[in-house]
């Protein structure tokens, strides 16, 4: 019988820049949707830090500001692909960056 190895859980940071025209309720729903994508793929969100609304140095999709959200999560490497796909196709997400943290 072949035993499947358990996926290694690693720490990640996710920075998301959201549309500035979203209401607080829409922001909360979008953050909850991102958390659900992480959880459904075997991950766990450790912390959500809203940075607030900030101006850009250059226009992004004809916008000059956006809502910044920083998330710290632990998830297996296989969970990053579905998360990135969801972030790419979500229109309210202007930019995102997912970085694996060092395990010290």
HUHU-V656856 format. One record per residue. RES is the residue in one letter. OMEGA is omega in radians with two decimals (NA if undefined). Layout:
RES/OMEGA + RES/OMEGA
This chain:
X/-3.12 + X/-3.13 + X/3.11 + X/3.08 + X/3.11 + X/-3.11 + X/-3.13 + X/-3.13 + X/-3.11 + X/3.11 + X/3.12 + X/2.95 + X/3.13 + X/3.03 + X/-3.12 + X/3.05 + X/-3.04 + X/-3.13 + X/-3.10 + X/-3.11 + X/3.12 + X/3.04 + X/3.14 + X/3.13 + X/3.11 + X/3.08 + X/-3.13 + X/3.13 + X/-3.14 + X/3.08 + X/3.12 + X/3.11 + X/3.11 + X/3.11 + X/3.12 + X/3.10 + X/3.12 + X/-3.10 + X/-3.11 + X/3.11 + X/3.04 + X/-3.13 + X/-3.13 + X/3.12 + X/-3.13 + X/-2.98 + X/3.04 + X/-3.10 + X/3.07 + X/3.12 + X/3.13 + X/-3.10 + X/-3.10 + X/3.11 + X/3.06 + X/3.04 + X/-3.13 + X/-3.12 + X/3.02 + X/-3.08 + X/3.11 + X/3.09 + X/3.13 + X/3.05 + X/-3.12 + X/3.08 + X/3.13 + X/3.09 + X/3.07 + X/3.11 + X/3.00 + X/-3.07 + X/3.01 + X/-3.13 + X/3.06 + X/-3.10 + X/-3.14 + X/-3.10 + X/-3.07 + X/-3.11 + X/3.11 + X/3.12 + X/3.13 + X/3.11 + X/3.13 + X/-3.14 + X/-3.14 + X/-3.06 + X/3.11 + X/-3.04 + X/-3.10 + X/3.11 + X/3.13 + X/3.11 + X/3.02 + X/3.08 + X/3.12 + X/-3.07 + X/3.05 + X/-3.13 + X/3.05 + X/3.13 + X/3.14 + X/NA
